[in-house]
Amino acid sequence: MLSDYDRNHVRELVENPSKDWFRAVLFKFINESDDLTRNQLRDEFSEEVNLVETEMGLPITAGGEQRTDRLLFLFRKSDMINRAKLLACFPFIDLESKVWR
């Protein structure tokens, strides 16, 4: 669930590297993602994607290995509910086996 603090401090959470809880990392990931990745995330995290798109404008594209590394970091920060949402968004990436190795 999105807190009022997270909802009202999107830019700060995206730009401050010391903010590293799940929503802050998710906001950073959304901001760095390409259109395809944002659309995959929108299925489960629509409010978060909309907030970042509105607050930050067009994101910087991050692809390939950098995107996978960021996604794995985000997956490690997630609780059980958010982990299930991420797995639903990215079924083609074997997140669980990469995290638990």
C-alpha positions in Angstrom: 0.0 0.0 0.0 1.3 3.4 -1.0 1.9 5.7 2.0 1.0 9.4 2.0 4.7 10.2 2.5 5.7 8.2 -0.6 2.8 9.7 -2.6 3.8 13.3 -1.7 7.6 12.9 -2.1 8.1 11.1 -5.4 10.9 13.3 -6.7 12.8 13.1 -3.5 12.5 9.3 -3.4 13.7 9.0 -7.0 16.6 11.4 -6.7 17.9 10.5 -3.2 20.1 7.3 -3.3 19.8 6.8 0.5 16.1 6.2 0.2 16.1 2.4 -0.3 12.8 1.0 1.0 10.6 -0.9 -1.5 8.5 2.0 -2.8 11.6 4.3 -3.2 13.4 1.6 -5.1 10.3 0.9 -7.2 10.0 4.6 -8.0 13.6 4.7 -9.1 13.1 1.6 -11.2 10.0 3.1 -12.9 11.9 6.3 -13.6 14.8 4.5 -15.3 12.5 2.1 -17.2 11.6 2.2 -20.9 8.0 2.3 -22.1 7.6 -1.5 -22.3 8.8 -2.1 -18.7 6.6 0.7 -17.4 3.6 -0.8 -19.1 4.4 -4.2 -17.6 4.6 -2.6 -14.2 1.4 -0.7 -14.7 -0.7 -3.9 -14.5 0.2 -4.3 -10.8 1.6 -0.9 -9.8 -0.6 1.5 -11.8 -0.7 4.3 -9.1 3.1 4.2 -8.7 3.8 4.3 -12.4 1.3 7.2 -12.9 2.9 9.2 -10.0 6.4 8.8 -11.3 5.4 9.6 -14.9 3.6 12.7 -13.7 6.2 13.9 -11.3 9.4 13.1 -13.3 8.2 13.4 -17.0 9.8 11.1 -19.5 12.2 8.6 -17.8 15.7 7.8 -18.7 15.8 4.5 -20.5 17.7 1.7 -18.8 17.9 -1.5 -20.6 19.6 -4.9 -20.8 21.9 -5.9 -17.9 21.3 -2.7 -15.9 17.6 -3.2 -16.0 17.9 -6.8 -14.8 20.2 -5.8 -12.0 17.8 -3.0 -10.9 14.9 -5.4 -11.1 16.7 -8.0 -8.9 17.5 -5.3 -6.4 13.8 -4.3 -6.3 12.8 -8.0 -6.0 15.1 -8.4 -3.0 13.5 -5.4 -1.3 9.9 -6.7 -1.8 7.6 -8.3 0.7 5.6 -11.4 -0.3 2.7 -9.4 -1.8 4.9 -7.1 -3.9 7.1 -10.1 -4.9 4.0 -11.8 -6.3 3.1 -8.6 -8.2 6.6 -8.3 -9.7 6.5 -12.0 -10.8 3.2 -11.3 -12.5 4.7 -8.3 -14.3 7.9 -10.1 -15.4 7.1 -13.8 -15.9 9.8 -14.2 -18.4 12.6 -13.3 -15.9 13.5 -16.1 -13.4 13.7 -13.6 -10.5 13.4 -16.2 -7.7 16.4 -18.4 -8.8 18.6 -15.3 -9.3 17.8 -14.0 -5.9 18.2 -17.2 -4.0 21.5 -18.3 -5.5 
